[in-house]
Amino acid sequence: MTPETLEPLTLPADPDAWDEWVRTRAETGLARAAEIVTGLREDPPTGDSAAIEVLRRWDEMSLQLGNVASMGSLFGNVHPDEAVRTTAEKAEQDVSRVSTELSLDRGLFELFAGLSEEGLDDHASRLLTKVRRDFTRAGVDRDDETRARITAIQERMTEIDQEFSKAVRDDVRTIRVAPERLDGLPGDWLEAHPADDDGLVTVTTDYPDAVPVRQFCHDADVRRDMLDAFLNRGYPATEPLLKELFDLRHELATLVGFDDWAAYDAQVKMIGEGPAIPEFIDRIAAAAEEPMARDLATLLARYRQDQPDAERVTGADAPYYEELVRKEQMRVDSQQVRTYFAFDKVRTGLLAVTGKLFGLRYDEVPDAPVWHADVTAYDVVDADSGDGLGRIYLDLHPRDGKFKHAAQFTLTDGVAGAQLPEGVLVCNFSRGLMEHDHVVTLFHEFGHLVHHTLGGHVPWARFAGVATEWDFVEAPSQMLEEWAWDPSVLGSFATDESGAPIPADLVEAMRASDDFGKGAGARTQMFYASMSYWFHVERPADLTTRMIELQEKYSAWPYLEGSHMYASFGHLGGYSSAYYTYMWSLVIAKDLFSAFDTDDLFAPEVARRYRDRVLAPGGTKDAADLVADFLGRPYTFDAYAAWLAG
Ligand SMILES: [Zn+2]
């Protein structure tokens, strides 16, 4: 079978049919997966082709579970009907329960352990290695008592994760200030924040309040009070939860044979070894030292116009003065910038730019059923061969009950001959003029969608699309952001009402403005990454004391007395000890980008090579090998260091 003979899913056209559709798809997928597992347990394949046959069935089982989990996660986050969201969430939880059970199934593990690798091709042999490793990482080969303890740890970790997120989410703090102390904030923000009967304005620690106050408010005491409230969210409630979480992760890692959680977690990443994480952090910190010092000198000079005796810029004042320097010295008027980024033009431009770059066509499918009127469906087609490569949905505007951030969701993973890849971009952009930041976000997220689609034609579900190491996943998206910073690329679609394209010198000024503070920004990231690593490895008795040490070592900004930033640091949940990953991917993204000609970002030879060697293989090779196949050499730190220094 060739890809073009596969058909995308048909979603329900009748709004009332969704709940039943989600329920049925979940039941069918789970039943099929259970049937395959029963077959493997009770009547496993034998003879010369036993290994490949077991792997095929296992991968088909994974595809079935993956279909249910993806559908559950997607519609649990985007469906406008709450009942459908609830049904979808339950489907996702069911898959999670089944997966945990399977991972600790001794009989299945023994089946895989007994298979011979003889005669397997590279992909199948890679799959067998990964499946065996999944089992041992889960602890399947440990005794009954240990396996029971692992199950209990997993359950408690899931609970803590939820309790931690909830404690942070629910702990919205407020400060109350006289209206005249809010001078500097934009007019529409002030209008939305009238004074109450006591003559005071309430400002919360939610981002739409906290970010503008920290950037624009002229009153330094208000900025400091805001930061203090912001950094104490979750404190002290989350401290014992975090300590318990670090202890449980450590116990789990040691039960399955690792020194600590970071070593366990790093085994399945590009970085490979736990101790490589602090080395990487220190390498970035060193590379950022000079760029940080340069920016800090500029910042301090401006700061001293207001605070003549200051020796350092405080964390509470940094965003405000960075904004001032950008405005006074780089002269980027964000109101003017927005006039070039009307949403419809940006969407059209995004499709034109990525289509040209990757050799794709996006054919709108106006009659495809969708879950909300805002959603548009496109078939992705290879521009040369006309082969259908998958379907994508763009769901780009906010509405009640919808996921609040920007992300690519999978609807189906693509497997050659079996299933087309389908993915969804879920964002929350305005329908009118967009901030340039949001344009960059759109390109970034679209990078994941392209990766999902182009990588969805490999022979195994396990390796479909973005199934590469976690610390590589961001690199293709971070690289695609570059196209949203290029004057000629932007000039091709970003036009104002009169049709005039965005001036190249404005784009250059936008870049300079964005670059200001990147050294300090990298150091802040390394402060966070070092907390994420050392909290897991050392499990310090006093998190605040250790945090202060790491802040003094890495951050450009001094510690704010009495604050507890880690208490609301949500990434300690999802990223655990691996917060370094975003920077790691960025190092690789800069190296990948170095292969492109900045005078002709669409040069077809390099773009085609990138598509074929980095995106299309999905997870069939280690990411380091994909990158080396494309660059013709192993990846290096140089392009990133040059960017940071430049
Ligand atoms: Zn991303």
Residues whose N, C-alpha, C, O or C-beta is under 5 A from the ligand:
A	BS01	ZN	E474 S477
